[in-house]
Amino acid sequence: DTIPCASQIGGTSFLWMEEQRKRQIAERLARRPEGRIGALDSAMDSVLEIQNQAKQQLQRVAMAAAPIEVLPPCKRQKKNPSCLGTSPVLPATSTADWSSLQLDIVRRIADSFLATNDIDCYMDLRTVCHSWRYATDDPKENILDYQFLPRRWIILDEVFQSGTRCLLVNTATGRILHKELPLLSDYYIVTTTLDGFFVLADRRPPHAARVFNPLTGGIIPFTVPVPPEVKVTCSLCFEFASPMLTLLSKSCCKIYISSPHSIRTENFEISLYGLFRRAVKGDLAGLWWLPAGSSESAETAAVNAIGKISNVMKSLHVDPLKFFSSDPPDMGLADDTKCFLMDFGGQLLATIKGQLVQIFRYEAKNGVLLHLKSIGNHAIFLGHHKCLAVDTDMFPLIEANCVYYTEQLGLSARIRKCNIKDEKVESISEAVDFVKQEKQFVLVGDRPFTIIQLLASYTINIRDSELALHQIT
């Protein structure tokens, strides 16, 4: 039920962990009731079965491609002449020509990887032989193709980054992936998105932004210069004709909005800017700029949302500026009230954390804020800087319909869990989970850390921009 750190995952232990995780997931899926709310496609069960078969087939291909040692004949004479002698082991390539596999089968295997966004497996498949590359699409020919874009991959760089090696986790499927990314050394790393993209900056002025896909190696260039801020919040939206990169700095109420070949800026008042900054942190930028089924402007939609949420705020007797503030105070209190916004399967969720945690769904069409008592088979993680939802069927250790949040107590913090239905709150562990070192909260305790600790660490910390640190030094 635990996930080792990057230096501990490998070889037999990694395979054993994967088998245990698959077994636990299979048990959870077998108990999964019909009609539960889920962000995954209803055909996930069958796709996972096809995908597992495909991965086993790729492993056989790798074994076939590896050199196989031929055993020498047995030197000792057998006493019974009727017994058969030892025969040399024939190379697997003599009985199986993988390059001649029917192309429609190759495409079906490749499609099963894309269906669950396992783009890394798709890229590995294309490297097997020329005929397999011919049968499948090259992501580099269209880096904006939706099927090749990371979805719900998070980069645990705050805990595990070592040089250019990173650990990625898919919050929808539970997959864990190590990637060596040497290209990162050619740029300044600014931040990462909730879908697994790196936002980079050119090393030469004016330090234009670059968006890097770690699963395909594709880079999307932008003309917008990266703000020289230590903490940069960003969101990437592909819902328009061109990808839209949104950057927000901490020192001013200015939003940078850029397509690959144009840029514009917008200034907002402080309360509205705080709401937008939290919307970007929850990957809501696309929904804000163009609300579904609505012709109103982004600013009008945001003002309407603020009005509805403010009604709840008044009942809690909270100062509006504090309620929508972007960052926690240095010395936080357990009852510090905050508002978190996030994209939940195309829906806008507002999670209000006070002494209790309440979740509301905002419907832009009619401007109604609905109080929710269930989020189905999902759990929400809240931190000082990020919020995200995970499918608990893929993470057996995480409890469904709960909110996990970090409670700051001076220079330490602990992870708390609130059940949405009965509002029961409890601590994950008796001791504190984090201690503050300089500007980061560092996990304490023995490794390997649990998946709950890792996801909480992802939300409580935010990467410092290498560009800003370079300019400071």
Buried (B, 14 or more C-beta within 10 A) or exposed (E): EEBBBBEEBEEEEBEEBBEEBEEBBEEBEEEBEEEEEBBBEEEBEEBBEBBEEBBEBBEEBEEBEEEEEEEEEEEEEEEEEEEEEEEEEEBBBEEEEBEEBEEEEBBEBBBBBBBBBBBBBBBBBBEBBEBBBEBBBEBEEEBBBEBBBBBBBBBBBBBBBEEBBBBBBBBBBBBBBBBEBEBBEEBBBBBBBBBBBBBBBBEEEEBBBBBBBBBBEBBBEBBBBBBBBBBBBBBBBBEEEBBBBBBBBEEEBBBBBBBBEEBEEEEBEEBBBBBBBBBBBBBBBBBBBBBEEBEBEBEEBBBBBBEBBBEBBEEEEBEBEEBBBBEBEEEBEEEBBBBBBBBBEEBBBBBBBBEEBBBBBBBBEEBEBEEBEEBBBBBBBBBBBBBBBBBBBBBBEBEBBBBBBBBBEEEBBBBBBBBBEEEEBEEBEEEBBBEBEEEBBBBBEEEBBBBBBBBBBBBBBBBBBBBBEEEEE
